[in-house]
Amino acid sequence: MKKIGVVLSGCGVYDGSEIHEAVFTLLAIDKNGAEAVCTAPDMELSEVDHLSGEATGAKRNVLVESARIARGKIRNIKEVRADDLDAVVFPGGYGAAKNLCNFAEKGAEATIHPEVARLLRDMAAAGKPICAICIAPALIAATLGKAYKPRVTIGTDAGTAAAINLTGSEHVECPVREFVVDRENKIVTTPAYMLAERISEAAEGIEKAVKAVIELI
């Protein structure tokens, strides 16, 4: 059975992984006959109240919070190697741009969590497929832009697209229910909640993107 890494960044759209996107990813992996390997970095995050949208000042742990989505079956990313996986998927949510890297603050000059960068670069070097959802393609661009010049999408947001292009990557506009495939680099991206106004729109794009990733293995 193919093993697909799912890199989580917490639990909740404003300070971690977007839960719908993470669950649709896990469901699509299972429906396509593969096994999800959930993983996350062991690091602090700054909590956001999801009712008010305001920062609480509290600190939480990304790995512990991500375990909520994974039902406790999750590994510290420092223990996961490219050899363990056939492909890897990054659901969106602000955690992808605030915890896995600091693209939300620094844009094209973003720095990447070292273990996330290691796994991404090792997957790319091994020619193994990578999928990124919602804002997570910005993480891919910031990590791999200079070396691989990947083609990715976050949908149509001009500001984010411009920042992605500054990394050396190429942003491609894409409707919510579709996805973009960079076949040379084996990178698949889809806009999900960067554009979705209905849960079904996000689900459709993610299901298609995950299927496309598995077909690239």
C-alpha angles and dihedrals in degrees: 000000000000115000116220119192116222111198110205127193104196133300119292137039099257100050106011143005118343099248098214091050092048093049093046088051093052091046093049092049091052094044089054092055098254134119123243118225106197118206139165139171121266099237143116125269130193109244123235123199102238092204097055099022090229128128111255097202090236124125125224134179119254095213093047093046092047089053087069090067094040092050088239096304100116139121132217105254092230087068095051120091131190087245088064093059140058093199139349134224129199114200116206134242125122089281089075089059098034106034107024088042137345098247090128088065105026105029113194090002091060122143119219129224101262097234092046090050091049094052093045094049093045091050090050092047090051091051092241119152121263126197126192128185134202109335093353093090085072087063090052091048094048092049102039104020100102097042102037107017092215125198109233141159137216090173117257109324104135098204095051091042090054091051090049091052090053090062091064092260125117120238117213121194113238136177119244098254094049139063141214123236123202096196095184092058096028092235122148123189135178132183101229109160093004081080109004118117093174130045091234091059092056092045094052095051093046093048091052093045095050091048089051091050093052090049089056093059 
